[in-house]
Amino acid sequence: MIRLVSGIVVLAAIALGAGMFIGAGRAPGPTIEIHQPTGLIGRVARFEASVDPMDGELTQVDAVIEQNGASWPLFSLTTPDAGQLTQETQTQVRISREITRESHAELTAGPATIVVRATRSVLYGLREREAIARVDVEARFDPPRLSVVSSFHYVNHGGAELLVYRVTPPDAESGVRVGERFFPGYPAAAAGVEGADDTTRVALFALLHDQDLTAAMRVVARDAAGNEAEIEFDHRVFPKQFRRSRIPVSDRFLEQVVPDIVARSEEFRTLPLPPEPGLLAQYLAINGGLRRINGERIMSLAADTSPLPLWDGPFRQLGNSQVESGFADHRTYVHDGQEVDQQIHLGFDLASTANAPILASNGGRVIWADYLGIYGNCVIVDHGMGLQSLYAHLSSIAVTAGDTVTIDDQLGLSGRTGLAGGDHLHFAILLHGWPITPMEWWDPHWIEDRITRKLRVAS
């Protein structure tokens, strides 16, 4: 009887083991996800994939790129030196490496396939299960082609200029890079260049007030495969002397402006301040920290621009106004005879009469009509192609975001909200969020010579 029971137990154990062995053969292999590349491979591409053996042990990983019956390695778990292996989770790893023309010189332009094979142990290492993932890609190695159409590019320090150029393929991201600042190009046909094909682009660019006069200027392009190209273009830079001024900060002024800004600006509460700060400490936080936050908000609005030019002809200065301060003035703030702060004033202060009607300087679309910290009640109008105008310190606002305006449409009334000591308009011109001098855009001769003529010649 004992032998019979023992035999049954042995048979059951054998059956159980056989069942587990067979079941392990049906277990899934590791999970594999190929993150990149997923479409195109350029002269430099990044390969990344995640592999998860789940409850098993990862015993092998091999990644290759296949093309026309040939195969070239990307990564192997046995020889991982060509790539990187990092732990993403308790069980999942990420493999990565660069694919370049030097590392895979045999790869030619055309279709190819990324293949990742991975194996994990199951049933305590008695069996293994494999998984395979594939993604089809296309190799493109020719960089974009660029050529400049316009000529005579004269750039004032702090001012703007226009360039017409061609880029192939037309879907490549392109524009003008000045130093580290990038100014994108837009379809020339939409900008008014008659007969322009889809390769012709127009870009407004600038040499900003805080950039060096020798900043490199290039037309640049990057295609969908990551291939890049750049060329120089003829240009001449004209220096400008920016003024310096000393601004007295009285206790009366602090009492007038600080409490209202503190009450109306949520961002002020994020600024570092000493315990129980006085009016001067709060003012310095506003003039520095809140100014920076407001500038970041303005920069974020730069993306909300039309690819079409919405303006027509020269911009219009506030009627019967007097310029009280210039563009890019370096201001030193003085309180009780002591220098307490320094800032750059990036616009024009225009004064006429109290509660003067503030009119749109040109046609466009309102993208901001609300309170904005140091600018008080503020309106920003987009004129297309990255060009925007800003109207600050208003006592009231007569438009809302999304409104379409034409030149001389009323935006509000002048005032003294925000950091304004008296009733006036702070007016600024922005190009992709960066302030540039308004003087050029008020000048019909500059508009004709630097903008209209170039578009007409390109036609």
C-alpha positions, 0 to 999 in steps of 0.5 A, a space after each residue: 500500500 505504501 509503495 502504491 501511494 509513493 508511486 502515485 505521488 511520484 507520478 503526480 510530481 512527474 505530471 506536475 513537473 511536465 505540466 509546468 515545463 510545457 506551460 513554461 514553453 507557452 510563457 511570453 518572452 520579455 516585453 520590448 518597446 522601441 522608442 526611437 528611431 520610429 520614422 527617419 534616420 539622419 546622419 546622426 540618430 538615436 536608438 533607444 529601446 526598453 526591455 522588461 523580463 518581468 519575473 524572469 532573468 534577462 539572458 540575452 538582448 541583441 539589436 540590429 539594423 537590417 537593410 537589403 539582406 544585410 545586418 549591422 549590430 546596434 547592441 548586444 548584452 554580451 558585448 554592451 560597450 557600443 551602447 548604454 544599458 541603464 536600469 529604468 525600473 526594478 525589472 526593466 532596462 533601457 538600451 541606447 546608442 547613437 547611429 552615425 555615418 561613422 558607426 554604420 558607414 555601410 548603411 545607405 539611403 532608403 528603407 531599413 528595419 530596426 530589430 530587437 531580440 530579447 530572451 528571458 529565463 522561465 521556470 527557475 532557469 530551466 527554459 527560456 522564452 524569446 521576443 522580437 520587436 521590429 520597426 521600419 525606418 527610412 535613412 536620409 543622409 543628404 542635408 537640407 539645401 539653402 540659398 539666399 534670395 534677398 541682399 543688402 541686409 543692414 541690421 541696427 543693434 537692437 533692431 530688425 531686418 528681413 531675409 528671403 531664402 530658399 530651403 529644400 526639402 520645404 518641410 525642413 525647419 528653417 530660419 535665421 540664427 543670430 548668436 544663440 537666438 533663432 528666428 523661424 522662417 515663414 512661407 514667402 507666398 503668404 508674406 506677399 512674395 508673388 510667384 513664390 514656390 513652397 521652398 521660398 521662405 521669409 524670416 524677420 530677425 534681429 540683433 538684440 540689444 543684449 547681443 554682441 555686435 559680432 554675433 554670428 548670423 546664419 540661415 539654418 535648416 534641420 530636416 525631419 531626419 535631423 540632418 542640419 545645414 547652415 550658410 552665411 549671408 551678407 550683412 552689415 551691423 550698425 552700432 547704437 548707443 543706448 542711454 543711461 539714466 538714474 531714476 529716483 524712487 521716492 517713498 510716495 511712489 512706493 506707497 502708490 504702486 507696491 500695494 496694488 501690484 502685491 494685491 493683484 499679482 499672484 506671481 508675487 507670492 512666489 518670490 523670495 522675500 525677507 520676513 515682514 518685508 517693507 515697501 522697498 524690499 517688496 519693490 525690489 522683488 517686483 522690479 527684479 523677480 516679478 519683471 522676470 516672471 512677466 517677461 517669461 509670460 510674454 515670451 510664452 505668448 510669442 508662439 501664439 503668432 500667425 504665419 501670415 503678416 497681419 500688419 500693413 505698412 508702417 506702425 503708428 505712434 500714439 497720437 500727439 505723444 512725446 517720447 519720455 524714455 528710449 529703447 534699451 535705456 540702462 536705468 539705475 534706481 536711487 532711493 534716499 541717495 542710495 543705488 538700489 537696483 539696475 534694469 533695462 527699459 525695453 520699450 518707449 514711454 509715451 505721454 500725451 494726456 491723462 486717459 488718452 485713447 490707446 489705439 492699435 498701432 497696426 492690424 492684428 489679433 489680440 493675444 493678451 488683454 489682462 493685468 500683467 504685473 509690472 505692466 499693469 493693465 496690458 494688451 498685446 497684439 500679434 501682427 503675424 510672423 512673430 511680430 507683436 506690439 505691447 501696450 502697458 499701464 492702461 487705466 482700462 482695457 476695451 478688447 479681449 483676447 481673440 479680437 481682430 483689430 485694425 490700425 487705430 482701433 481703440 484698445 483702452 485708455 492710458 493710465 498708471 497701473 503697474 510700475 508707472 509713476 504717472 499717466 503714460 503708455 509703455 509701448 514695445 515691439 516684440 519679435 518672437 518675444 524679444 523686445 526690439 526698437 519700435 523706431 524702425 516700425 514707425 518709419 515708413 522709409 524703413 518699412 519700404 526699404 527693409 521690408 516692402 522692397 525686398 518682398 517686391 524684388 523677390 517677387 
